[in-house]
Amino acid sequence: MKKSFIWQIMVAFILAILVGLLFGEKATYVEPLGNLFLRLIKFIIIPLILATIIVGVTSSGNMKKLGRLGGKTITFYLITSFIAISIGILSGIIFSPGSGTDIQVDNPTVEVNETEGVVQTILNIIPTNPIESLTNGDILQIIFFAIFIGIGITIVGEKAEPVRRFFDGLAEIMYKITEIIMKLVPLGVFGLLAPVIGTYGLSVLLPLIKLITAMVIAGIIHVLLVYTFAVKTFGKMNPLLFLKGIFPAATVAFSTCSSSGTLPVTMKNTQENLNVSKETSSFVLPLGATINMDGTAIYQGVAVLFIAQYFGISLSFTQLLTVALIATLASIGTAGVPGAGMVMLTMVLAAVNLPLEGIALIAGIDRILDMIRTAINVVGDASASVVVEESERKWI
């Protein structure tokens, strides 16, 4: 990765903060730049996922290897998610962000769409109409469809070779288009971040600074302890090299609040900067963008403690354990899109009988918290790809 590109992102990041603080809501004038970048990213997500997963499955050569990849990936994600929610709960206990907080909300009720539950979510992974799934951008259904196309190509063999070559060529085309769009990352970061800073400003952030601090510190601890340990111990990679390599993707995730939207950048970074094979990254990363929610898990822990403390409710150890388990399992049913963490939060609050009205307390800064948790999610996806890649090399 060129150092100049990283510096361009840093400059864009700093400029966005300055413009947001100086111009306030007028900073929204640069929002079209961010929207342009977002549309370009969304433009390549679906064909990129479809083509790369099919190529990844066909290049694996056999179903045993594919099952091994899936098992390692899901195990890594579930373990790190449980650790993340535990760190979030601990951070909430230590910082007590809800104690002594004086926040008044005009409308104490917040309407949030409910999830369909873990069982129904698992059933919904299977598309009834793959073309409709591609049109609607249902990532999990697209992954399911792509995996089975890849399996079919592998089983058919020589007769399906033209189809395999088609998707191989499509994947290469999408990689090149991604490379072109990557040059606009600094512009996208500036256009997405400046309006957010301008809209929220310090007046909204200051009353909840303890909550933001608890979230940030818990996230830093998770990244520096859990991910770097995993990358160094199981991935045999220098943690500094890893963090530097995934930095551009983390910045885009921070700006877009979308793990799925950052996926093309994440794939490019892991392949070029972290030397993860296309075969591994094309399977691990799309899966991670939809089921790996470590940052969101941290948010659940901190937010639940904040709401309980605000209402003066003490949570027992059993309730805290319930929060950890529900948040870990709920991560597989929450899409990698902006605001998904709030949907999960309703499930967790209901599980421990906390008032759902508490969501209104943090709704004003949810965008800020979403930026933090999405960046953590993407770094977690990348760490999984490094660990799985190294473990697969032992089988070669």
C-alpha positions as CSV (number, residue, x, y, z in Angstrom):
1,M,0.0,0.0,0.0
2,K,1.4,3.4,-1.0
3,K,2.0,5.7,2.0
4,S,0.7,8.6,0.0
5,F,-2.7,7.0,-0.2
6,I,-2.9,6.5,3.5
7,W,-1.9,10.2,4.0
8,Q,-4.6,11.2,1.5
9,I,-7.2,9.4,3.7
10,M,-5.8,11.0,6.9
11,V,-6.0,14.5,5.3
12,A,-9.5,13.9,4.1
13,F,-10.5,12.7,7.6
14,I,-9.0,15.8,9.4
15,L,-10.5,18.1,6.8
16,A,-13.9,16.6,7.2
17,I,-13.8,17.2,11.0
18,L,-12.6,20.8,10.6
19,V,-15.2,21.6,7.9
20,G,-17.9,20.0,10.0
21,L,-17.0,21.9,13.1
22,L,-16.5,25.3,11.3
23,F,-19.5,25.2,9.0
24,G,-22.0,23.2,11.0
25,E,-25.1,22.2,9.1
26,K,-23.8,24.0,6.0
27,A,-21.3,21.1,5.7
28,T,-24.1,19.1,4.2
29,Y,-23.3,20.9,0.9
30,V,-20.4,18.4,0.4
31,E,-22.7,15.4,1.0
32,P,-23.1,14.7,-2.8
33,L,-19.5,13.7,-2.8
34,G,-20.1,11.1,-0.2
35,N,-23.3,9.9,-2.0
36,L,-21.4,9.6,-5.2
37,F,-18.8,7.3,-3.6
38,L,-21.5,5.3,-1.9
39,R,-23.4,4.7,-5.1
40,L,-20.2,3.6,-6.8
41,I,-19.5,1.1,-4.0
42,K,-23.1,-0.2,-4.1
43,F,-22.8,-0.5,-7.9
44,I,-20.1,-3.2,-7.6
45,I,-21.1,-5.1,-4.4
46,I,-23.5,-7.6,-5.9
47,P,-21.6,-8.8,-9.0
48,L,-18.4,-8.8,-6.9
49,I,-19.8,-11.0,-4.2
50,L,-21.5,-13.4,-6.7
51,A,-18.4,-13.8,-8.9
52,T,-15.8,-14.0,-6.2
53,I,-17.7,-16.6,-4.1
54,I,-18.3,-18.8,-7.1
55,V,-14.6,-18.6,-8.1
56,G,-13.7,-19.3,-4.4
57,V,-15.8,-22.4,-4.2
58,T,-14.7,-23.8,-7.6
59,S,-11.1,-23.2,-6.8
60,S,-11.4,-25.0,-3.4
61,G,-11.7,-28.2,-5.5
62,N,-13.7,-30.3,-3.0
63,M,-16.6,-30.0,-0.5
64,K,-14.4,-31.1,2.4
65,K,-12.2,-28.0,2.1
66,L,-15.3,-25.8,1.7
67,G,-16.8,-27.2,4.9
68,R,-13.5,-26.7,6.7
69,L,-13.4,-23.0,5.6
70,G,-16.9,-22.4,6.7
71,G,-16.4,-24.1,10.1
72,K,-13.3,-22.1,10.9
73,T,-14.8,-18.8,9.8
74,I,-18.1,-19.1,11.8
75,T,-16.2,-20.4,14.9
76,F,-13.9,-17.4,14.8
77,Y,-16.7,-15.0,14.4
78,L,-18.8,-16.5,17.3
79,I,-15.9,-16.6,19.7
80,T,-14.8,-13.0,19.0
81,S,-18.4,-11.8,19.2
82,F,-18.8,-13.3,22.6
83,I,-15.5,-11.7,23.8
84,A,-16.6,-8.4,22.3
85,I,-20.0,-8.3,24.2
86,S,-18.1,-9.2,27.4
87,I,-15.7,-6.3,26.9
88,G,-18.7,-4.0,26.2
89,I,-20.4,-5.1,29.4
90,L,-17.2,-4.6,31.4
91,S,-16.7,-1.2,29.9
92,G,-20.3,-0.3,30.9
93,I,-19.7,-1.4,34.5
94,I,-16.4,0.5,34.8
95,F,-17.4,3.8,33.2
96,S,-21.1,3.8,34.4
97,P,-22.1,6.0,31.5
98,G,-25.8,6.1,32.5
99,S,-25.2,7.2,36.1
100,G,-26.0,10.9,36.7
101,T,-26.8,11.5,33.1
102,D,-29.5,14.1,32.6
103,I,-31.1,13.7,29.2
104,Q,-34.5,14.8,28.2
105,V,-36.2,13.4,25.1
106,D,-39.2,15.0,23.5
107,N,-40.6,11.7,22.3
108,P,-39.7,8.8,24.7
109,T,-40.8,6.1,22.2
110,V,-38.8,4.9,19.3
111,E,-40.2,2.7,16.5
112,V,-37.6,0.1,15.4
113,N,-38.3,-2.7,13.0
114,E,-38.1,-6.1,14.8
115,T,-36.1,-9.0,13.5
116,E,-37.7,-12.3,12.7
117,G,-35.7,-14.3,15.2
118,V,-32.7,-16.6,14.7
119,V,-34.6,-19.6,13.3
120,Q,-36.6,-17.6,10.7
121,T,-33.4,-15.7,9.8
122,I,-31.6,-19.0,9.1
123,L,-34.5,-20.2,6.9
124,N,-34.5,-16.8,5.1
125,I,-30.9,-17.5,4.0
126,I,-32.3,-19.9,1.4
127,P,-33.7,-17.8,-1.5
128,T,-36.9,-18.8,-3.2
129,N,-36.0,-16.6,-6.1
130,P,-32.3,-16.0,-6.6
131,I,-32.9,-13.3,-9.2
132,E,-35.1,-11.4,-6.8
133,S,-32.3,-11.8,-4.2
134,L,-29.8,-10.3,-6.6
135,T,-32.2,-7.4,-7.3
136,N,-32.9,-6.7,-3.7
137,G,-29.3,-7.1,-2.6
138,D,-30.0,-9.8,0.0
139,I,-26.4,-10.6,0.8
140,L,-26.9,-13.9,2.7
141,Q,-29.2,-15.3,0.0
142,I,-26.7,-14.2,-2.7
143,I,-23.9,-16.0,-0.8
144,F,-26.1,-19.2,-0.5
145,F,-26.9,-19.0,-4.2
146,A,-23.2,-18.4,-5.2
147,I,-22.0,-21.3,-3.0
148,F,-24.4,-23.7,-4.7
149,I,-23.5,-22.5,-8.2
150,G,-19.9,-23.1,-7.3
151,I,-20.7,-26.6,-5.9
152,G,-22.7,-27.4,-9.1
153,I,-19.8,-26.3,-11.4
154,T,-17.4,-28.4,-9.4
155,I,-19.6,-31.5,-9.6
156,V,-20.4,-31.2,-13.3
157,G,-16.7,-30.7,-14.1
158,E,-15.5,-30.2,-17.7
159,K,-18.9,-29.4,-19.2
160,A,-19.3,-26.5,-16.8
161,E,-15.8,-25.1,-17.6
162,P,-17.2,-22.3,-19.8
163,V,-19.4,-21.1,-16.9
164,R,-16.4,-21.3,-14.5
165,R,-14.3,-19.2,-16.9
166,F,-17.1,-16.7,-17.2
167,F,-17.3,-16.0,-13.5
168,D,-13.5,-16.1,-13.2
169,G,-13.4,-13.3,-15.9
170,L,-16.2,-11.4,-14.2
171,A,-14.4,-11.5,-10.9
172,E,-11.2,-10.1,-12.5
173,I,-13.3,-7.3,-14.1
174,M,-14.9,-6.4,-10.8
175,Y,-11.4,-6.4,-9.1
176,K,-10.3,-3.8,-11.7
177,I,-13.4,-1.7,-11.3
178,T,-12.9,-1.8,-7.5
179,E,-9.3,-0.6,-8.0
180,I,-10.6,2.4,-9.9
181,I,-13.2,3.3,-7.3
182,M,-10.6,2.9,-4.5
183,K,-8.9,6.1,-5.8
184,L,-11.9,8.0,-4.7
185,V,-11.8,6.8,-1.1
186,P,-10.4,10.1,0.3
187,L,-13.1,12.1,-1.5
188,G,-15.8,9.7,-0.2
189,V,-14.5,9.9,3.4
190,F,-14.6,13.7,3.3
191,G,-18.1,13.8,1.7
192,L,-19.6,11.3,4.2
193,L,-17.9,12.5,7.4
194,A,-18.1,16.3,7.2
195,P,-22.0,16.4,7.1
196,V,-22.2,14.0,10.1
197,I,-19.8,16.2,12.2
198,G,-21.6,19.4,11.0
199,T,-25.1,18.0,11.8
200,Y,-24.3,16.6,15.3
201,G,-21.7,18.9,16.6
202,L,-20.4,19.1,20.2
203,S,-23.8,20.1,21.7
204,V,-25.3,16.7,21.0
205,L,-22.1,14.8,21.9
206,L,-21.2,16.4,25.3
207,P,-24.1,15.1,27.4
208,L,-23.3,11.5,26.3
209,I,-19.5,11.8,26.3
210,K,-19.2,9.1,28.9
211,L,-21.1,6.7,26.7
212,I,-19.0,7.5,23.6
213,T,-15.8,7.2,25.7
214,A,-16.9,3.8,27.1
215,M,-17.6,2.6,23.5
216,V,-14.3,3.9,22.0
217,I,-12.1,2.5,24.8
218,A,-13.9,-0.9,24.6
219,G,-13.4,-1.0,20.9
220,I,-9.7,-0.1,21.1
221,I,-9.2,-2.8,23.7
222,H,-10.9,-5.4,21.5
223,V,-8.9,-4.4,18.4
224,L,-5.5,-4.2,20.2
225,L,-5.9,-7.3,22.4
226,V,-8.2,-9.7,20.6
227,Y,-7.5,-9.1,16.9
228,T,-3.8,-8.4,17.2
229,F,-3.4,-11.5,19.4
230,A,-5.4,-13.6,16.9
231,V,-3.4,-12.2,13.9
232,K,0.0,-12.7,15.6
233,T,-0.7,-16.0,17.2
234,F,-2.8,-17.8,14.7
235,G,-2.2,-15.7,11.5
236,K,1.6,-15.4,12.0
237,M,1.4,-11.7,10.9
238,N,2.9,-8.6,12.5
239,P,0.0,-6.8,14.1
240,L,1.3,-3.4,13.0
241,L,1.4,-4.6,9.4
242,F,-2.1,-5.9,9.8
243,L,-3.5,-2.6,11.2
244,K,-1.7,-0.6,8.5
245,G,-3.0,-2.9,5.8
246,I,-6.6,-2.7,6.8
247,F,-6.6,1.0,7.7
248,P,-8.2,2.3,4.4
249,A,-11.1,-0.2,4.7
250,A,-11.6,0.7,8.4
251,T,-11.8,4.4,7.4
252,V,-14.4,3.7,4.8
253,A,-16.4,1.6,7.2
254,F,-16.2,4.5,9.8
255,S,-17.6,6.9,7.2
256,T,-20.2,4.7,5.6
257,C,-21.5,2.8,8.6
258,S,-21.9,-0.2,6.4
259,S,-19.9,-3.4,6.6
260,S,-21.5,-4.6,3.3
261,G,-20.9,-1.3,1.6
262,T,-17.2,-1.4,2.6
263,L,-16.8,-5.0,1.3
264,P,-15.1,-4.2,-2.0
265,V,-12.5,-2.1,-0.2
266,T,-12.0,-4.7,2.5
267,M,-11.4,-7.4,-0.1
268,K,-8.9,-5.3,-2.0
269,N,-7.0,-4.4,1.2
270,T,-6.9,-8.0,2.5
271,Q,-5.7,-9.4,-0.8
272,E,-3.1,-6.7,-1.7
273,N,-1.9,-5.5,1.7
274,L,-2.4,-8.7,3.9
275,N,-1.6,-11.3,1.2
276,V,-4.8,-13.2,1.8
277,S,-5.7,-15.3,-1.2
278,K,-8.8,-14.5,-3.3
279,E,-10.1,-18.0,-2.5
280,T,-10.1,-17.3,1.2
281,S,-11.1,-13.6,1.2
282,S,-14.0,-14.2,-1.3
283,F,-15.5,-16.6,1.2
284,V,-14.6,-15.2,4.6
285,L,-15.2,-11.5,4.0
286,P,-18.8,-11.6,2.5
287,L,-19.8,-14.0,5.3
288,G,-18.3,-11.7,7.9
289,A,-20.0,-8.6,6.4
290,T,-23.3,-10.2,7.3
291,I,-22.7,-12.3,10.5
292,N,-19.7,-10.8,12.2
293,M,-20.7,-7.9,14.4
294,D,-18.1,-7.5,17.1
295,G,-18.4,-3.7,17.1
296,T,-22.1,-4.0,17.3
297,A,-21.7,-6.6,20.2
298,I,-19.6,-4.1,22.1
299,Y,-22.3,-1.5,21.5
300,Q,-24.9,-3.8,22.9
301,G,-23.0,-4.3,26.2
302,V,-22.3,-0.6,26.7
303,A,-25.8,0.5,25.6
304,V,-27.6,-2.0,27.9
305,L,-25.6,-0.9,30.9
306,F,-26.2,2.7,30.0
307,I,-30.0,2.3,29.8
308,A,-30.1,0.2,33.0
309,Q,-28.1,2.7,34.9
310,Y,-30.2,5.6,33.6
311,F,-33.4,4.0,34.8
312,G,-31.7,2.9,38.1
313,I,-32.1,-0.8,37.3
314,S,-29.5,-3.3,38.6
315,L,-28.8,-6.3,36.3
316,S,-27.9,-9.6,37.9
317,F,-25.1,-11.8,36.6
318,T,-27.7,-14.1,35.0
319,Q,-29.1,-11.1,33.1
320,L,-25.7,-10.0,32.0
321,L,-25.0,-13.5,30.8
322,T,-28.3,-13.5,28.9
323,V,-27.3,-10.2,27.2
324,A,-24.0,-11.7,26.1
325,L,-25.6,-14.9,24.7
326,I,-28.5,-13.1,22.9
327,A,-26.2,-10.4,21.4
328,T,-23.8,-13.1,20.1
329,L,-26.6,-15.2,18.5
330,A,-28.5,-12.1,17.2
331,S,-25.5,-11.0,15.2
332,I,-26.2,-13.7,12.6
333,G,-29.6,-12.2,11.9
334,T,-28.6,-8.6,11.5
335,A,-27.6,-7.2,8.2
336,G,-24.4,-5.2,7.7
337,V,-26.2,-1.9,7.0
338,P,-26.4,1.4,8.8
339,G,-28.5,1.3,12.0
340,A,-28.6,-2.5,12.3
341,G,-27.2,-2.3,15.8
342,M,-30.3,-0.5,17.0
343,V,-32.5,-3.4,15.7
344,M,-30.3,-5.8,17.7
345,L,-30.6,-3.6,20.8
346,T,-34.4,-4.0,20.9
347,M,-33.9,-7.8,21.1
348,V,-31.4,-7.6,23.9
349,L,-33.4,-5.1,25.9
350,A,-36.5,-7.2,25.6
351,A,-34.6,-10.3,26.7
352,V,-33.7,-8.7,30.1
353,N,-36.9,-6.7,30.5
354,L,-35.4,-3.3,30.2
355,P,-37.6,-0.4,28.9
356,L,-37.4,-0.1,25.1
357,E,-37.9,3.7,25.6
358,G,-34.2,3.7,26.6
359,I,-33.3,3.5,22.9
360,A,-34.6,7.1,22.5
361,L,-31.8,8.2,25.0
362,I,-29.0,7.3,22.6
363,A,-30.9,7.7,19.2
364,G,-29.4,11.2,18.8
365,I,-25.8,9.9,18.7
366,D,-26.5,6.5,17.2
367,R,-24.9,7.5,13.9
368,I,-21.6,8.3,15.8
369,L,-21.7,5.0,17.7
370,D,-22.5,3.2,14.4
371,M,-19.4,4.6,12.8
372,I,-17.3,3.2,15.6
373,R,-18.9,-0.2,15.7
374,T,-18.8,-0.6,11.9
375,A,-15.1,0.1,11.7
376,I,-14.5,-2.6,14.4
377,N,-16.7,-5.0,12.5
378,V,-14.6,-4.6,9.3
379,V,-11.2,-5.0,11.1
380,G,-12.7,-8.2,12.7
381,D,-13.6,-9.5,9.2
382,A,-10.0,-8.9,8.0
383,S,-8.5,-10.6,11.1
384,A,-10.6,-13.7,10.4
385,S,-9.4,-13.8,6.8
386,V,-5.8,-13.7,8.0
387,V,-6.3,-16.4,10.6
388,V,-8.2,-18.7,8.2
389,E,-5.7,-18.1,5.4
390,E,-2.8,-19.2,7.6
391,S,-4.6,-22.2,8.9
392,E,-5.4,-23.3,5.3
393,R,-1.7,-23.1,4.3
394,K,-1.0,-25.9,6.8
395,W,-3.3,-28.2,4.7
396,I,-1.4,-27.5,1.5
